[in-house]
Amino acid sequence: MSYNRKPRFGGPREMHKIKCSECGEDTEVPFKPIEGRPVYCRECYQKRKKY
């Protein structure tokens, strides 16, 4: 059995530019943000995930 499989959906992910809702840093996320919902950079998301 091979564990070196390629992702199901090929090609590069579409990235979306955002401003972190917590620290204000400009970054990109691999999903389209929903208006009115907070979006966090990687560091802030990791901090919040612990709660």
C-alpha positions, 0 to 999 in steps of 0.5 A, spaced: 500 500 500 502 506 498 502 512 502 505 517 497 498 519 494 497 525 490 491 530 493 485 528 490 484 535 487 490 537 482 493 543 481 495 549 486 490 552 491 487 558 490 489 563 495 485 569 498 488 575 501 486 577 508 487 581 514 488 577 520 482 579 525 486 579 531 493 582 529 492 585 523 497 582 519 496 581 511 496 574 509 493 569 505 488 563 506 486 557 502 479 558 502 474 564 500 473 568 507 465 569 508 463 576 510 462 578 517 466 572 520 473 573 523 479 570 519 486 569 522 493 568 520 496 562 522 499 564 528 493 567 531 489 561 529 494 556 532 493 561 539 485 561 538 485 553 537 488 551 544 481 554 547 
